[in-house]
């Protein structure tokens, strides 16, 4: 009787795992086996074939493509999108979410069973969680680009109810009225898989199918659990104070440690990792439209800034999701790579820097990695090394740099530059020694994330990079015209605007062409961000005058500032008033808004104080100017704080504070702009009258309002 020896079994398995070549030796071994062993051999054969399939799949042979299909005849309809790395199940009836994601490399299902769980959850950024979008039924279509790329496209046209502010309960959410500015918009997302990698690509769109200009913003929620639970997950959120880590509790009922909101993000990514297994996910999105990020428990979210969208136009943004394993922490993520930087003291005063990097999506050829260490205090280059990588793939590659700094007390800024052809990506990490790192972690736990990390957090600061935006604008010639019989004024106000008493100043006053007194709309704009602002160009262009009072660039935001610039260029009138957050103090450097202003800024801190017990006299530079009609200076109004600026060559100076210009007029495009550099702060001494209490202030305000509605010379 012929028996299958151990060597034959090994030979059998090896033949089975050789790939798609000749399998003749495999069948010869089967035939040679004792017929009496057929029953046992059948079991063995099936195991061998299963092993063969497993080996072939692991070697990337089968399946060769990517599949997207309806999942049988189940109701409601489910969509299956899969390749040899991932398997995703989509539920169109529940906001078009992904309700199941299997990572084949780890065998982990990373989406929980709760009703709020899922990936690619759409919400409106104007609302607190949740919005009604997550409960709406989405339409869908299956899309394929050959055998190597496929996806699912899901969309919903926002209805009159159920598509705005929502509730956790689905039935309640669907009954809630949708805000009119959202009705008719289409939210659309396309999720792609490629056959050769495990990166998920997403095209996210807002489509304006209405006949009016609209402005809206989404935030995207990814609600998942690594390793079946979120109670050992770390979330990584890049901020101006470094990559902040939110540590989830080890068990239910415990409190998370670390920040949840990051309101000053410096890059478009976030990541999650299970502390026990090292398995995680990196999410990379467009920083240029990013407002803030958030994490809590099993959720990671990023909020986009509102974007104006013209009729029939759309706003498109892209992001990717990359499963990762083995990283200790994360310092960077993008659509091209994921990276980490670690630093450790290794004895004899030496520091070892370890840089780990992998590709996202396709492999990258001829990659250069340059590591640099700069003294945080001295700004001197302490160490540098360059590495050449022939091919950067999804396999983690490691580079090391060992050096001996003169001191660690001042801190080290460790930076990496990764170059592929002409493309370059930069990121950094601050390090002040192992002891400082331990103190930082100890303080983090002791304060539950509420204190500054000892020894480093109070020193390291990375400014937010300037954002570069592009968005569709309406045909301004087709916008509805202002009503000449009305006078409408939008006041975007900061801290001390109430001192100006703008509404009291024009009480009962009417412009000669208006049938009614001034109609005010008030938009609060504290330093951390404007709370309300016209959502569309149509709405903004109905105002005869826009007042920005003590408002800074960051608070108003890129989109609103761009809309204001367009408003003036197309014929609107703008009054910019001073305060602690205005002009040079308002962070306007490099912005288009500087072209609109009739003055040049002298620096980032141009608000000056006259000094204790001192003040400047407010006087008319051009006594015959129409703005000073009926304005008397007999009370000798006093100025305690004002911005020092320089009028542009074609500007008109109407008022001075001392010898400095303080009311300056100019033109931009078809519109007119007034800069009032007075700050309504300070305390009048005995016998003095503050300029805002001066009897000429109300007549001056009325003249400014009248000037804003005039045509012709300034």
C-alpha positions as CSV (number, residue, x, y, z in Angstrom):
1,X,0.0,0.0,0.0
2,X,1.3,3.4,-0.9
3,X,1.4,5.9,1.9
4,X,1.7,9.7,1.8
5,X,4.8,10.5,3.8
6,X,5.4,13.9,5.5
7,X,7.7,14.9,2.7
8,X,5.0,14.1,0.1
9,X,2.4,16.2,2.0
10,X,4.9,19.1,2.1
11,X,5.5,18.6,-1.6
12,X,1.8,18.6,-2.2
13,X,1.2,21.9,-0.4
14,X,4.2,23.5,-2.1
15,X,2.9,22.5,-5.5
16,X,-0.5,23.9,-4.6
17,X,1.1,27.2,-3.6
18,X,3.3,27.6,-6.6
19,X,0.8,29.9,-8.4
20,X,-1.1,29.4,-11.6
21,X,1.6,27.1,-13.3
22,X,1.5,23.3,-14.0
23,X,-0.4,21.3,-11.3
24,X,0.5,17.9,-12.8
25,X,2.7,16.8,-9.9
26,X,-0.1,17.5,-7.6
27,X,-2.4,15.1,-9.4
28,X,0.3,12.4,-9.7
29,X,0.6,12.3,-5.9
30,X,-3.2,11.9,-5.6
31,X,-3.3,9.0,-8.1
32,X,-0.4,7.2,-6.3
33,X,-2.2,7.2,-3.0
34,X,-3.8,4.0,-1.8
35,X,-7.4,3.6,-3.0
36,X,-8.3,2.5,0.4
37,X,-7.4,6.0,1.7
38,X,-9.9,7.8,-0.7
39,X,-12.3,8.7,2.0
40,X,-9.5,10.3,4.1
41,X,-7.9,11.7,1.1
42,X,-11.0,13.5,0.1
43,X,-10.8,15.5,3.3
44,X,-7.1,16.1,2.8
45,X,-7.7,17.2,-0.8
46,X,-10.3,19.8,0.2
47,X,-7.9,21.2,2.9
48,X,-5.1,21.3,0.3
49,X,-7.2,23.2,-2.2
50,X,-8.3,25.6,0.5
51,X,-4.6,26.2,1.4
52,X,-3.9,26.7,-2.3
53,X,-6.6,29.3,-2.5
54,X,-5.3,31.1,0.6
55,X,-1.8,31.1,-0.7
56,X,-2.8,32.4,-4.1
57,X,-4.9,35.2,-2.6
58,X,-2.0,36.2,-0.3
59,X,0.3,36.3,-3.3
60,X,-2.0,38.7,-5.1
61,X,-3.2,36.3,-7.8
62,X,-6.9,36.0,-7.2
63,X,-9.2,37.8,-7.4
64,X,-7.5,40.0,-10.0
65,X,-10.0,42.9,-9.9
66,X,-12.5,44.8,-7.8
67,X,-16.2,43.9,-7.5
68,X,-19.3,46.1,-6.8
69,X,-22.7,44.5,-6.8
70,X,-26.1,44.4,-5.1
71,X,-26.1,42.0,-2.2
72,X,-28.6,39.4,-3.3
73,X,-32.3,40.1,-3.0
74,X,-32.1,41.4,0.6
75,X,-34.4,44.3,1.6
76,X,-33.5,47.0,2.1
77,X,-31.0,47.0,-0.7
78,X,-27.4,46.5,0.3
79,X,-24.4,47.2,-1.9
80,X,-21.2,45.1,-1.7
81,X,-17.8,46.7,-2.8
82,X,-14.7,44.6,-2.4
83,X,-11.2,43.7,-3.5
84,X,-8.7,41.3,-2.0
85,X,-7.9,43.8,0.8
86,X,-11.2,45.1,1.9
87,X,-14.9,44.3,1.9
88,X,-17.5,47.1,2.4
89,X,-21.3,46.9,2.7
90,X,-23.3,50.0,2.0
91,X,-26.8,50.8,3.2
92,X,-28.4,53.3,0.8
93,X,-31.6,53.6,2.9
94,X,-29.6,54.9,5.9
95,X,-27.8,58.0,4.6
96,X,-25.8,56.0,2.1
97,X,-23.5,54.9,4.9
98,X,-21.0,52.0,4.9
99,X,-22.4,49.7,7.6
100,X,-19.7,47.0,7.4
101,X,-16.0,47.2,6.7
102,X,-13.8,44.1,6.8
103,X,-10.1,44.5,6.7
104,X,-8.9,41.2,5.3
105,X,-5.3,41.5,6.5
106,X,-6.4,41.5,10.2
107,X,-9.8,39.9,9.8
108,X,-11.3,42.8,11.7
109,X,-14.8,44.2,11.3
110,X,-14.3,47.9,12.2
111,X,-17.8,49.2,12.2
112,X,-20.1,48.6,15.3
113,X,-23.7,47.6,15.4
114,X,-25.1,50.8,16.9
115,X,-27.7,52.7,14.9
116,X,-25.3,55.7,14.6
117,X,-22.3,53.6,13.5
118,X,-20.9,53.7,10.0
119,X,-18.5,55.4,7.6
120,X,-19.1,58.3,5.2
121,X,-21.9,59.8,7.3
122,X,-22.9,63.2,6.0
123,X,-23.9,66.1,8.2
124,X,-24.4,69.8,7.9
125,X,-21.6,71.9,9.5
126,X,-24.1,74.5,10.6
127,X,-25.7,72.1,13.1
128,X,-24.6,70.2,16.1
129,X,-24.7,66.4,15.7
130,X,-26.7,64.9,14.1
131,X,-28.2,66.3,10.9
132,X,-31.1,64.7,9.1
133,X,-28.9,63.5,6.2
134,X,-27.8,60.4,8.1
135,X,-31.4,59.1,8.1
136,X,-32.4,59.9,4.6
137,X,-32.7,57.3,1.8
138,X,-30.0,57.8,-0.8
139,X,-30.2,56.8,-4.4
140,X,-27.3,54.8,-5.8
141,X,-25.6,53.5,-8.9
142,X,-22.7,51.0,-9.4
143,X,-19.8,52.4,-11.3
144,X,-16.8,50.5,-12.8
145,X,-13.7,51.6,-14.7
146,X,-12.5,48.4,-16.2
147,X,-11.4,45.5,-14.0
148,X,-9.1,47.5,-11.8
149,X,-11.4,50.2,-10.4
150,X,-15.0,50.2,-9.2
151,X,-17.2,52.1,-6.7
152,X,-20.6,53.0,-5.6
153,X,-22.1,56.5,-6.1
154,X,-24.8,57.6,-3.6
155,X,-26.8,60.8,-3.5
156,X,-29.8,62.6,-2.1
157,X,-31.6,65.8,-3.2
158,X,-32.4,67.6,0.0
159,X,-36.1,67.5,0.7
160,X,-38.3,70.1,2.5
161,X,-38.4,67.9,5.6
162,X,-35.9,65.5,7.2
163,X,-32.8,66.9,5.4
164,X,-31.7,69.6,7.8
165,X,-31.3,69.6,11.5
166,X,-31.9,66.1,12.7
167,X,-32.4,64.0,15.8
168,X,-30.9,60.8,17.0
169,X,-34.3,59.1,16.4
170,X,-34.9,58.5,12.7
171,X,-38.6,59.0,12.7
172,X,-38.3,62.4,14.5
173,X,-35.5,63.5,12.2
174,X,-37.6,62.8,9.1
175,X,-40.4,65.0,10.3
176,X,-38.3,68.1,11.0
177,X,-38.5,71.0,8.5
178,X,-35.4,71.6,6.5
179,X,-33.8,75.1,6.5
180,X,-34.8,76.8,3.1
181,X,-31.1,77.5,2.3
182,X,-30.5,73.7,2.1
183,X,-33.6,72.6,0.2
184,X,-32.8,71.6,-3.3
185,X,-29.1,71.0,-2.8
186,X,-27.8,67.6,-3.7
187,X,-25.3,65.7,-1.5
188,X,-23.4,63.2,-3.5
189,X,-20.5,60.9,-2.7
190,X,-18.6,58.3,-4.7
191,X,-16.5,55.7,-2.9
192,X,-13.8,53.9,-4.9
193,X,-11.7,50.8,-4.6
194,X,-8.7,49.8,-6.8
195,X,-7.7,46.3,-7.3
196,X,-4.0,46.7,-6.3
197,X,-4.2,48.5,-2.9
198,X,-6.2,48.9,0.3
199,X,-6.8,52.6,0.0
200,X,-10.4,53.9,-0.1
201,X,-10.9,57.0,-2.2
202,X,-13.9,59.3,-1.8
203,X,-15.3,62.1,-4.0
204,X,-17.6,64.2,-1.9
205,X,-19.8,66.8,-3.7
206,X,-22.4,69.5,-3.0
207,X,-24.4,70.3,-6.1
208,X,-26.6,73.3,-6.4
209,X,-29.5,72.3,-8.6
210,X,-31.5,75.4,-7.8
211,X,-31.7,78.7,-9.7
212,X,-30.1,80.7,-6.8
213,X,-26.6,81.1,-5.5
214,X,-26.2,79.0,-2.3
215,X,-23.6,78.5,0.4
216,X,-23.3,75.5,2.6
217,X,-20.8,73.2,4.3
218,X,-20.8,69.6,5.3
219,X,-19.0,67.8,8.0
220,X,-18.0,64.1,7.6
221,X,-18.3,61.6,10.3
222,X,-16.5,58.2,10.5
223,X,-18.0,56.2,13.4
224,X,-15.9,53.0,13.8
225,X,-14.3,50.7,16.3
226,X,-10.9,49.2,15.9
227,X,-10.6,45.6,17.1
228,X,-14.3,45.4,17.9
229,X,-14.2,48.1,20.6
230,X,-13.3,51.8,20.9
231,X,-12.2,51.5,24.6
232,X,-8.5,51.2,23.7
233,X,-8.4,53.6,20.7
234,X,-6.1,56.6,20.4
235,X,-7.2,59.5,18.1
236,X,-4.5,61.7,16.6
237,X,-5.4,65.3,15.7
238,X,-2.8,67.8,14.3
239,X,-2.9,71.3,15.8
240,X,-0.9,74.4,16.4
241,X,0.6,72.8,19.5
242,X,1.6,69.5,17.8
243,X,-0.3,66.3,17.2
244,X,-2.8,66.1,20.0
245,X,-3.8,62.6,21.2
246,X,-7.3,61.7,22.6
247,X,-7.0,58.5,24.6
248,X,-10.2,56.5,25.1
249,X,-10.8,54.7,28.4
250,X,-9.9,51.1,28.8
251,X,-13.5,50.2,29.8
252,X,-17.0,51.5,29.6
253,X,-17.7,54.3,32.0
254,X,-14.2,55.7,32.0
255,X,-13.3,59.2,30.9
256,X,-11.4,60.0,27.8
257,X,-8.2,61.9,28.2
258,X,-7.0,64.6,25.8
259,X,-8.7,67.2,23.5
260,X,-11.8,66.4,21.6
261,X,-12.1,69.6,19.6
262,X,-9.2,71.0,17.5
263,X,-10.2,74.5,16.4
264,X,-6.8,75.4,14.9
265,X,-5.9,72.4,12.7
266,X,-2.6,72.7,10.7
267,X,-3.1,69.8,8.3
268,X,-5.9,67.9,6.6
269,X,-5.6,64.5,8.3
270,X,-6.6,62.6,11.5
271,X,-5.9,59.0,12.6
272,X,-7.1,56.3,15.0
273,X,-5.1,53.3,16.4
274,X,-6.0,50.6,18.8
275,X,-3.3,50.6,21.6
276,X,-3.5,46.8,22.0
277,X,-3.2,45.6,18.5
278,X,-1.5,48.5,16.7
279,X,-4.2,48.4,14.0
280,X,-5.6,51.7,12.8
281,X,-6.9,54.0,10.1
282,X,-5.6,57.2,8.6
283,X,-8.1,59.8,7.1
284,X,-6.6,62.4,4.7
285,X,-8.7,65.3,3.4
286,X,-8.3,68.8,2.0
287,X,-6.9,71.3,4.5
288,X,-7.8,74.3,2.4
289,X,-11.5,73.9,3.2
290,X,-11.1,72.6,6.8
291,X,-12.6,74.4,9.7
292,X,-12.1,72.1,12.7
293,X,-11.8,68.5,13.7
294,X,-13.5,66.5,16.5
295,X,-13.3,63.1,18.1
296,X,-15.3,61.4,20.8
297,X,-15.3,57.7,21.6
298,X,-15.6,55.9,18.3
299,X,-16.0,58.8,16.0
300,X,-13.7,61.0,14.0
301,X,-15.1,64.1,12.3
302,X,-13.9,67.0,10.2
303,X,-15.9,70.1,9.5
304,X,-15.7,72.0,6.2
305,X,-16.1,75.8,5.8
306,X,-19.1,77.2,3.9
307,X,-18.5,77.6,0.2
308,X,-20.7,79.6,-2.2
309,X,-22.0,77.6,-5.0
310,X,-23.6,79.2,-8.1
311,X,-26.7,77.9,-9.8
312,X,-26.1,74.6,-11.5
313,X,-22.5,74.5,-10.1
314,X,-20.9,72.1,-7.6
315,X,-18.3,72.0,-4.9
316,X,-16.1,68.8,-4.9
317,X,-13.6,67.7,-2.3
318,X,-11.7,64.4,-2.1
319,X,-10.4,62.3,0.8
320,X,-8.9,58.9,1.4
321,X,-8.9,56.3,4.1
322,X,-5.9,54.0,4.6
323,X,-5.8,51.0,7.0
324,X,-2.5,50.8,8.8
325,X,-0.7,48.6,11.2
326,X,2.5,48.7,13.3
327,X,3.0,52.5,13.8
328,X,3.7,53.6,17.3
329,X,2.1,57.0,16.7
330,X,1.3,59.2,13.8
331,X,2.9,62.6,12.9
332,X,1.5,63.0,9.3
333,X,-1.0,61.6,6.8
334,X,-1.9,62.6,3.2
335,X,-3.3,61.0,0.1
336,X,0.3,60.0,-0.7
337,X,1.9,58.8,2.5
338,X,1.6,58.0,6.3
339,X,4.5,58.8,8.6
340,X,5.7,58.8,12.2
341,X,8.7,60.4,13.9
342,X,10.0,59.0,17.2
343,X,12.9,60.3,19.3
344,X,14.7,58.6,22.2
345,X,17.7,59.2,24.4
346,X,20.0,56.2,23.9
347,X,22.9,57.0,26.3
348,X,26.1,59.0,26.3
349,X,24.1,62.2,25.5
350,X,23.0,60.8,22.2
351,X,19.5,61.0,20.6
352,X,18.1,58.5,18.1
353,X,15.5,59.8,15.7
354,X,13.4,57.1,14.0
355,X,11.3,58.0,11.0
356,X,8.8,55.5,9.6
357,X,6.9,56.0,6.3
358,X,4.6,54.1,3.9
359,X,2.9,54.9,0.7
360,X,-0.9,55.4,0.4
361,X,-2.5,54.0,-2.7
362,X,0.0,53.4,-5.5
363,X,3.7,52.8,-5.0
364,X,6.1,55.7,-5.3
365,X,9.5,55.4,-7.1
366,X,12.7,57.3,-6.5
367,X,11.7,58.8,-3.2
368,X,14.1,61.0,-1.2
369,X,13.7,61.4,2.6
370,X,15.6,64.2,4.3
371,X,15.6,64.4,8.1
372,X,16.7,67.5,9.9
373,X,17.1,68.5,13.6
374,X,17.0,72.1,14.5
375,X,17.4,73.6,17.9
376,X,14.1,75.1,19.0
377,X,15.7,78.0,20.8
378,X,18.9,78.5,18.8
379,X,17.3,77.9,15.3
380,X,20.6,76.2,14.4
381,X,20.9,73.0,12.3
382,X,22.1,70.3,14.6
383,X,21.9,67.2,12.4
384,X,20.7,66.1,9.0
385,X,20.7,63.0,6.8
386,X,19.3,62.1,3.4
387,X,17.9,58.7,2.4
388,X,17.2,57.3,-1.1
389,X,14.3,54.9,-1.4
390,X,13.9,53.1,-4.8
391,X,10.3,52.2,-4.2
392,X,8.0,53.4,-1.4
393,X,5.1,50.9,-1.0
394,X,2.5,50.0,1.6
395,X,5.2,48.3,3.7
396,X,6.6,50.5,6.5
397,X,10.2,51.7,5.8
398,X,12.4,53.0,8.6
399,X,15.2,55.6,8.6
400,X,17.4,56.4,11.6
401,X,19.5,59.4,12.6
402,X,21.7,59.4,15.7
403,X,23.4,62.5,16.9
404,X,24.6,64.2,20.1
405,X,22.9,67.6,20.9
406,X,24.6,70.1,23.1
407,X,21.4,70.3,25.2
408,X,17.9,69.0,25.2
409,X,16.5,71.6,27.6
410,X,15.8,74.1,24.8
411,X,13.9,71.5,22.7
412,X,14.5,70.0,19.3
413,X,12.4,70.5,16.1
414,X,12.6,67.3,14.1
415,X,11.4,67.7,10.5
416,X,11.1,65.4,7.6
417,X,10.9,66.3,3.9
418,X,9.7,63.6,1.5
419,X,10.3,64.3,-2.2
420,X,8.9,62.3,-5.1
421,X,9.8,64.0,-8.4
422,X,8.6,67.6,-8.1
423,X,6.2,66.9,-5.2
424,X,7.3,67.6,-1.7
425,X,5.7,66.9,1.6
426,X,6.9,68.4,5.0
427,X,6.0,67.6,8.6
428,X,7.6,68.0,12.0
429,X,7.7,66.9,15.6
430,X,8.9,68.7,18.8
431,X,11.0,66.8,21.3
432,X,12.6,68.0,24.6
433,X,14.0,64.7,25.9
434,X,12.6,61.5,27.4
435,X,12.0,63.2,30.8
436,X,10.0,66.0,29.3
437,X,7.9,63.4,27.3
438,X,7.2,61.5,30.5
439,X,6.2,64.7,32.3
440,X,4.0,65.7,29.4
441,X,2.2,62.3,29.6
442,X,1.9,62.5,33.4
443,X,0.5,65.9,33.3
444,X,-1.9,64.9,30.5
445,X,-3.3,62.1,32.6
446,X,-3.3,64.2,35.8
447,X,-5.3,67.0,34.2
448,X,-7.4,64.7,32.0
449,X,-6.0,66.6,29.1
450,X,-6.9,70.0,30.4
451,X,-3.3,71.3,31.2
452,X,-0.4,72.2,29.0
453,X,2.2,69.4,28.8
454,X,5.0,70.2,31.1
455,X,8.3,71.1,29.5
456,X,7.1,71.5,25.9
457,X,3.6,72.5,25.2
458,X,4.0,76.0,26.4
459,X,6.9,76.5,24.0
460,X,6.2,74.7,20.7
461,X,3.8,76.5,18.4
462,X,3.2,75.9,14.7
463,X,1.2,78.6,12.8
464,X,-1.7,77.5,10.7
465,X,-0.7,77.5,7.0
466,X,-2.5,79.8,4.7
467,X,-5.4,78.2,2.9
468,X,-5.9,78.2,-0.8
469,X,-9.5,78.1,-2.0
470,X,-11.2,77.9,-5.3
471,X,-15.0,78.0,-5.6
472,X,-17.7,78.9,-8.1
473,X,-19.2,82.3,-8.1
474,X,-22.4,83.5,-9.6
475,X,-22.9,85.7,-12.6
476,X,-23.0,89.0,-10.7
477,X,-24.9,90.7,-13.5
478,X,-27.8,88.3,-13.0
479,X,-28.2,88.9,-9.3
480,X,-31.3,90.7,-8.2
481,X,-30.8,94.5,-7.7
482,X,-31.1,96.3,-4.4
483,X,-34.5,97.8,-3.6
484,X,-33.9,101.6,-4.0
485,X,-36.8,102.3,-1.6
486,X,-35.2,100.5,1.3
487,X,-31.9,101.0,3.2
488,X,-30.5,97.8,4.6
489,X,-27.4,97.6,6.7
490,X,-25.5,94.4,7.8
491,X,-23.4,94.9,10.9
492,X,-20.8,92.2,11.6
493,X,-19.8,93.1,15.1
494,X,-17.1,92.3,17.6
495,X,-16.4,93.1,21.2
496,X,-17.1,96.8,21.6
497,X,-19.4,97.6,18.7
498,X,-22.3,98.4,21.1
499,X,-20.4,101.5,22.2
500,X,-20.8,102.9,18.7
501,X,-24.6,103.0,19.0
502,X,-25.0,102.8,15.3
503,X,-28.8,102.1,15.4
504,X,-29.4,104.9,17.9
505,X,-27.4,107.3,15.6
506,X,-29.8,106.8,12.7
507,X,-33.1,106.4,14.6
508,X,-35.7,108.2,12.6
509,X,-33.3,109.1,9.9
510,X,-34.1,108.2,6.3
511,X,-32.0,108.4,3.2
512,X,-33.7,110.7,0.7
513,X,-34.4,107.8,-1.7
514,X,-35.7,105.4,0.9
515,X,-39.3,105.1,2.1
516,X,-38.4,103.7,5.5
517,X,-35.6,104.1,8.1
518,X,-32.5,102.0,8.1
519,X,-33.1,98.2,8.5
520,X,-30.4,96.5,10.5
521,X,-29.2,92.9,10.5
522,X,-26.7,92.0,13.2
523,X,-24.2,89.2,12.8
524,X,-22.2,88.4,16.0
525,X,-18.5,87.8,15.3
526,X,-16.5,87.0,18.4
527,X,-12.7,86.2,18.0
528,X,-13.3,82.5,17.6
529,X,-15.6,82.8,14.6
530,X,-18.7,84.5,13.0
531,X,-22.0,83.0,14.2
532,X,-24.1,84.2,11.3
533,X,-23.4,85.6,7.9
534,X,-25.3,85.7,4.6
535,X,-25.2,82.3,3.1
536,X,-25.4,83.4,-0.5
537,X,-24.3,86.2,-2.8
538,X,-28.0,87.0,-3.5
539,X,-28.6,87.7,0.2
540,X,-25.4,89.7,0.7
541,X,-25.9,91.9,-2.3
542,X,-29.2,93.1,-1.0
543,X,-27.5,95.3,1.6
544,X,-26.7,98.9,0.9
545,X,-24.0,99.0,3.6
546,X,-21.9,96.4,5.3
547,X,-20.1,97.3,8.5
548,X,-17.2,95.2,9.8
549,X,-16.7,96.4,13.4
550,X,-13.7,95.0,15.3
551,X,-13.6,91.9,13.1
552,X,-10.5,89.8,12.3
553,X,-9.7,87.6,9.4
554,X,-9.7,84.3,11.2
555,X,-13.1,85.0,12.8
556,X,-14.9,85.9,9.6
557,X,-13.2,83.2,7.5
558,X,-11.9,83.0,4.0
559,X,-15.2,82.5,2.2
560,X,-17.0,85.3,3.9
561,X,-14.1,87.7,3.3
562,X,-14.0,86.7,-0.3
563,X,-17.8,87.4,-0.6
564,X,-17.3,90.9,1.1
565,X,-14.5,91.7,-1.4
566,X,-16.8,90.7,-4.3
567,X,-19.6,92.7,-2.8
568,X,-17.6,95.9,-2.8
569,X,-16.0,95.3,-6.2
570,X,-19.5,95.0,-7.7
571,X,-20.8,98.2,-6.2
572,X,-21.4,97.7,-2.5
573,X,-20.4,100.0,0.3
574,X,-18.2,99.0,3.3
575,X,-17.4,100.6,6.6
576,X,-14.5,99.0,8.5
577,X,-14.3,100.1,12.2
578,X,-11.4,99.6,14.6
579,X,-10.9,97.7,17.8
580,X,-8.6,95.1,19.4
581,X,-9.2,92.7,16.5
582,X,-9.3,95.0,13.5
583,X,-6.8,96.2,10.9
584,X,-3.2,95.1,11.7
585,X,-4.4,93.3,14.8
586,X,-6.9,91.4,12.6
587,X,-4.4,89.0,10.9
588,X,-5.2,90.3,7.4
589,X,-1.6,89.9,6.1
590,X,-1.6,88.5,2.6
591,X,-5.4,88.6,2.1
592,X,-7.2,90.1,-0.8
593,X,-9.0,92.3,1.7
594,X,-5.9,94.5,1.9
595,X,-6.5,95.5,-1.7
596,X,-10.1,96.6,-0.7
597,X,-9.0,98.8,2.1
598,X,-8.1,102.5,1.4
599,X,-5.1,102.2,3.7
600,X,-1.9,100.2,4.0
601,X,-1.2,98.5,7.3
602,X,2.0,99.2,9.1
603,X,2.4,95.9,10.9
604,X,0.6,93.2,12.8
605,X,0.1,95.3,15.9
606,X,-0.9,98.7,14.8
607,X,-3.4,99.6,17.6
608,X,-1.6,102.3,19.7
609,X,-2.4,103.8,23.1
610,X,-1.9,107.5,23.8
611,X,-0.6,106.6,27.3
612,X,-1.8,107.0,30.9
613,X,-3.7,110.2,31.3
614,X,-3.1,111.2,27.7
615,X,-5.2,111.4,24.5
616,X,-5.3,112.7,21.0
617,X,-7.7,115.4,19.7
618,X,-10.1,114.4,17.0
619,X,-10.3,117.0,14.2
620,X,-11.5,117.5,10.7
621,X,-8.8,117.2,8.0
622,X,-11.2,118.5,5.3
623,X,-13.7,120.8,7.1
624,X,-15.8,121.2,3.9
625,X,-16.1,117.5,3.1
626,X,-19.8,116.4,2.8
627,X,-19.2,113.8,5.6
628,X,-18.6,116.7,8.0
629,X,-21.8,118.6,7.2
630,X,-23.4,119.5,10.5
631,X,-20.5,118.0,12.5
632,X,-19.1,120.3,15.2
633,X,-15.9,119.9,17.1
634,X,-16.6,122.4,19.9
635,X,-16.5,119.6,22.6
636,X,-12.9,118.7,21.5
637,X,-13.6,114.9,21.3
638,X,-10.7,112.8,22.6
639,X,-9.2,109.6,21.2
640,X,-7.3,107.1,23.5
641,X,-6.6,104.2,21.2
642,X,-6.5,104.1,17.4
643,X,-4.8,102.1,14.6
644,X,-1.8,103.7,12.9
645,X,-2.2,103.2,9.2
646,X,-1.0,104.8,5.9
647,X,-3.5,106.1,3.4
648,X,-3.1,104.8,-0.1
649,X,-2.3,107.5,-2.8
650,X,-5.8,108.0,-4.1
651,X,-7.5,107.8,-0.7
652,X,-9.3,110.8,1.0
653,X,-8.5,111.6,4.6
654,X,-11.5,113.2,6.4
655,X,-10.5,113.0,10.1
656,X,-7.3,113.0,12.1
657,X,-6.5,111.8,15.6
658,X,-3.6,114.2,16.5
659,X,-1.6,114.2,13.3
660,X,-2.6,110.6,12.2
661,X,-5.3,109.8,9.7
662,X,-8.3,108.1,11.3
663,X,-11.2,108.3,8.8
664,X,-10.1,107.4,5.3
665,X,-12.2,106.9,2.2
666,X,-11.4,105.0,-1.0
667,X,-12.8,103.0,-3.9
668,X,-12.5,99.4,-4.9
669,X,-14.0,98.4,-8.2
670,X,-17.5,99.9,-8.4
671,X,-17.8,100.2,-4.7
672,X,-16.7,102.5,-1.9
673,X,-14.9,101.8,1.4
674,X,-14.5,103.8,4.6
675,X,-11.8,103.0,7.2
676,X,-12.5,104.3,10.7
677,X,-9.4,103.5,12.6
678,X,-10.7,104.7,16.0
679,X,-11.0,102.0,18.7
680,X,-14.0,102.5,21.2
681,X,-11.8,101.8,24.2
682,X,-10.2,103.9,26.9
683,X,-11.4,106.1,29.7
684,X,-12.1,109.8,29.5
685,X,-10.5,112.0,32.2
686,X,-12.1,114.9,34.0
687,X,-13.4,117.5,31.6
688,X,-12.8,115.2,28.6
689,X,-15.4,113.8,26.1
690,X,-14.7,110.4,24.5
691,X,-15.2,110.6,20.8
692,X,-18.1,108.1,20.9
693,X,-19.9,110.4,23.5
694,X,-19.2,113.5,21.4
695,X,-22.2,115.4,20.1
696,X,-20.8,115.3,16.6
697,X,-20.7,111.5,16.5
698,X,-24.4,110.8,15.5
699,X,-24.3,113.4,12.7
700,X,-21.1,111.8,11.4
701,X,-22.7,108.3,11.4
702,X,-25.8,109.6,9.5
703,X,-23.5,111.2,6.9
704,X,-21.5,108.0,6.5
705,X,-24.8,106.1,6.0
706,X,-25.9,108.6,3.4
707,X,-22.5,108.5,1.7
708,X,-22.7,104.7,1.4
709,X,-25.8,105.0,-0.8
710,X,-24.6,107.8,-3.0
711,X,-23.1,107.5,-6.5
712,X,-20.2,109.4,-7.9
713,X,-17.1,110.8,-6.2
714,X,-16.2,109.7,-2.7
